[in-house]
Amino acid sequence: MLTQSLSHVLDASPKLRRWYDRPCEYKKPGLVHTGLRRMVFAEIFQMLRKRQYHYGRDIAKHELKMNRYGNFLAKRKNLSEIA
């Protein structure tokens, strides 16, 4: 899953794109992809460990999704109480 998303990560993050382009000039692409996977995995791990959100998120979109998720959980709880 992480390997497939690398192209999307590179398109979305200018910081990672700059990091990726620099070593690609003098190293093998497979080696650079491995480094990029490690960087992305480390960032995800740190976010989960510290219970933080990604700094680049759209706050309005995030709130909308969280409200929908809250409604989903409430409906699920109501269904389990009925059954």
C-alpha positions in Angstrom: 0.0 0.0 0.0 2.8 2.4 0.9 4.6 1.6 -2.3 1.6 2.4 -4.5 1.0 5.7 -2.8 4.5 7.1 -3.3 3.6 8.9 -6.5 0.6 10.6 -4.8 2.8 11.6 -1.9 5.4 13.1 -4.2 2.7 15.1 -6.0 1.1 16.4 -2.7 4.3 17.3 -0.8 6.8 19.8 -2.2 9.2 19.0 0.7 9.3 15.3 -0.2 9.5 16.1 -3.9 12.6 18.3 -3.3 14.1 15.5 -1.2 13.4 12.9 -3.8 14.7 14.9 -6.8 18.1 15.6 -5.2 19.4 12.1 -4.6 17.8 10.8 -7.9 20.5 12.7 -9.7 23.2 10.4 -8.5 21.6 7.3 -6.9 19.6 4.4 -8.3 15.8 5.1 -8.3 15.1 1.9 -6.3 17.4 3.1 -3.5 15.7 6.5 -3.4 12.2 4.9 -3.4 13.3 2.9 -0.3 14.4 6.0 1.4 11.2 7.8 0.6 9.2 4.8 1.9 11.1 5.0 5.2 10.6 8.7 5.5 6.8 8.4 4.9 6.5 5.5 7.3 8.5 7.3 10.0 6.2 10.4 9.6 3.1 8.2 9.9 4.5 6.4 12.9 5.3 9.6 14.7 1.8 11.0 14.0 0.2 7.9 15.4 2.5 7.8 18.4 2.0 11.4 19.3 -1.7 11.3 18.4 -1.4 14.3 16.1 -3.1 15.2 12.8 -1.2 15.8 9.6 -0.2 19.5 9.4 -1.3 19.8 5.8 -5.0 18.8 6.3 -7.9 21.0 5.3 -9.6 21.8 8.7 -13.1 22.3 7.3 -13.0 19.1 5.4 -11.6 17.3 8.4 -14.4 18.6 10.7 -17.0 17.5 8.1 -15.6 14.0 8.0 -15.4 13.8 11.8 -19.0 14.8 12.1 -20.1 12.2 9.6 -18.1 9.6 11.5 -19.7 10.7 14.8 -23.1 10.3 13.2 -22.2 6.8 11.9 -21.0 5.7 15.4 -24.2 7.1 17.0 -26.4 5.2 14.5 -24.4 2.0 15.1 -24.8 2.4 18.9 -28.6 2.9 18.5 -28.8 -0.2 16.3 -26.9 -2.3 18.8 -29.2 -1.1 21.7 -32.3 -2.1 19.7 -31.0 -5.6 18.8 
